[in-house]
């Protein structure tokens, strides 16, 4: 699993929800799972609390939310967001070896995590072990329009990296639905938790690549990265001409609940 220590200082600026969207996402999660403050909830890859903080604001100080993450820096950012409110219980650790007793959690949450795990089967086994008998898995993800500026640039960036001999294939499961073949008795429910529109210029996505904001760029060697960066900028200039002209980008966040 990949540590996000290097992204802690920029994570909220680059992955955070627009105002009020985080609350919508958390409220949809509470409704989907019918969560109560007394329910024990585990978020794997809790990070800076993009999900956990608005969830706790709904559940209140009597919540039973626990988070685990490889990155202490990310969790330090999360701790700093709580003043009088009670922060989640935070543990630095690996999803492939969860430091919890068997059958503890009513809900196990992962958001943009499973694709970073090289051996998802171990994580699935651990999630199954700590899940309470009536507990559920739930996964969340940003559902980008494949024709959006950012998605087109990211797809081309991966293709250019591959042309230089660098594989940008996901380490683990590409989608949360890929869990289902490993859980043959499970059933899934998918919902749209929130929808919003942002205006983004191509330059914004190119800058994110140049500053290596996302894990897909971290695996590219420094000796190759400048060439890939020059090529993606040249391609984008031909595609859009004015790289500073903002284009509307429709986005959605989805939850998938998996029950046994």
N, C-alpha and C positions, 0 to 999 in steps of 0.2 A: 504494500500500500504506500502511496506517495505522501510524504510530509509536506505541508504547506507553510512551513516556517518562513520561507522566502516571500510569501505572498501576504503575510499577516498585515503589513502596513497599508496595503492597497486593496485588500479583499472587499471591504464594504463599499469602496468607491467603484470597483469594477464588477461586482456581483450583486450588490445590494438592490433591493426592490425600490421602486418609486414610492413616494409618500402614500400611505394607506393601503398599498398592495400587500405588504407583509401581514397586516391585520386581516385582510380578506383571505389570504392563504392559510393563516392559522385558524381562522374561524371555520373555514371549509374542512380543515383537518379534524377539528373538534366535532363538527357535525357528522362527518363521515364515519368516525370511530366511536361516536357518542362518548367522548372522553369526559371523565369526572376528575376533580382534583385528587381523589384518592387512588386513581389508576397509576400504576408504576409504568413510566415511559422511558425508553432508552433511545437516544439519538446517536447513531454511529456516524462519526465525522461531524461533530457538532460545530466545529469551527468557531466563528465569531458570533454565532447565535442568530443568523438570518432567519431561521425557523424557530429556534427555541425561545428567543426573547419575546416575540409577539404571542407565542403559545403560552408562555408563563404569565403574560399580562392578562390573558383570558382566564387561565386556571386559577390565578391568585397565589398568595403566599403559602397556601396549604398544598401546593403542587408536589408531585413526586417525580420530577423530571431529572434524569441522569444523562450525562453526555460523556462520550469517549472520543478521543482524537489523538493522533500521533503528534500533533503540533502543539507544544506548550505555548508558543507565541500567539497562536490563534485563540486559544482558550484564555490567555491573559487579556486579550482584547475584549472577550466576552465578559469576563469578570468585572472589567472596568465600567461596563454599561449598567451595572446594578448598584444602586445606592441603598435606599431603605428596603427595597424589594429583595426577596431571597433569591439568590442565583441558583442555577441548577447544580447538582452534585457533579463535579468534573473529575475525570480520571484520564491521565495520559496512558494510552495503551493501544494495542493492535486489535483490529476487528477479527483477526484470525485466531486470537487467543483471548477471549473476553474474560476479564477477571470478576465474574459474577457467578453466583450459585445457579443451579438448574431451576428452570420454570419460575422465573421471577417477574418478568415484564409482560404487562397486558398489551403494550404496543411497542414495536421496534421500528424506528424511522431511519431511513437513509435517503439523502438527497445528493445527487451528483457524486456518488461514492463508489458504487459497484464497478464502474468502468476502470477505476484506478487500482483494482485489486488483482494481482497476478493469479491467485489461486482462489477463485470465488467459491469453489466447493467447500473449502475449509470455513469460509465465512458463513455460508449457508448452514453448515453443520453447527457452528457456534450460535448463530441466531436461533436455530431450531432448539438448541439445548436450553438457552436462557428464556425462551418464550414460555409464558404461562400456558396452561392447558387450553384455555379459551382465547389466548392472545393472538395478535395479528401482526403481520408485516405491512408496512406502508412505505411506498417509495414516491418521491416527488422529483419533478424535473421541469426546467424551462423548455417549453415547446416552441422553438423558433420556426418561423416560416422559412422553408428551404430556399425560397427565392429572395430572401432579404439580403441586403448588402453584406451584413456581417457573415451570414452563413455562406454566401458565395465566395467571399474572400477567404474564409477559414477553409473551405473545401479546396480552393485553389492552392492555398498555402500548404496543405497536407500533400497535395499532388506534386507540388514542386519539391518538397522535402523528399518524397519518395523517389523522384527522378534523380536526386543526389544520393540515393542509396540508404536513406534514413526512413525506417518504418514508423509511421504515426498511427498504426493500428492500436485500438484500445487494448489495454492489458487484460481487462476482465470482461464483464457483461456489458454489451453495448446499450441495452435497454432493460428497464425493470421487469418487463414482461418475459425477459429471458430467464427469470427465476422459475417460471412455471414448469418447464420441462423437468426441473430438479425436484418439483413438489407436485407429483402427479395427482394427489388427492385434493389439491387446493383449488379455490375458485377466486376470481379476481373481479374487482369493481373499479372502474376508472372514471374520474370526474375532472372537469375543468374548474379549478379553484379561483382563478382570477384571469382577467384579460385587460390589456392596456396597450397603448401606442406610445412609442418614443420616436423622436426625430433624430436620426443618426446620419452623419456624413461619412463617406468611405474613409476619410482621414482618421476618424475615431478608431475604426477597426484596425487600420494599418498601424496606428500608434500603439495599440495594445499588443500587436505582434512585435513591433520594434522594441518595446520595453519588456517583452516576455512576461506578460501578465498571466498567461494561461499555461497549464501544465503541458499542453501539446507542443509548446515551443522549448520546453526545458530539456527535452531529450535530444535536441539537435546540437551537434558539436559546435563549439565556438568557431572552429576553422571553416565550417560550412555555412553557418548562420548568415553572415553578411551577404553571401551570394544569393541565398534564398530570399532574403529581405529585399535586395535590389530587384530581383525578378518579380516578386509579388507587387512591389510598387509600380514597376513598369507595366505589368498586366492591368492593374487597377486604373492607371492613368488612361490606358487605351479603352477600357470598358466604360468609364464614367466621365472622363475629361476633367471636369471640375470636381476635385476630390473633397472640396469644402462645402459643397452644396448638400444640405440635409435632405434626407429621404425618410418618409414615414415607415416605421417598422412595427407591425402588429405582433404582439407577443401574448403568450398564455403560459400559465403554470398549471400543471396537472398533478393529481394524486392518484395512485393506484393502491387499493387495499387488497391484500391477499389473506384469505381466511382458510382455515383447515377444518 
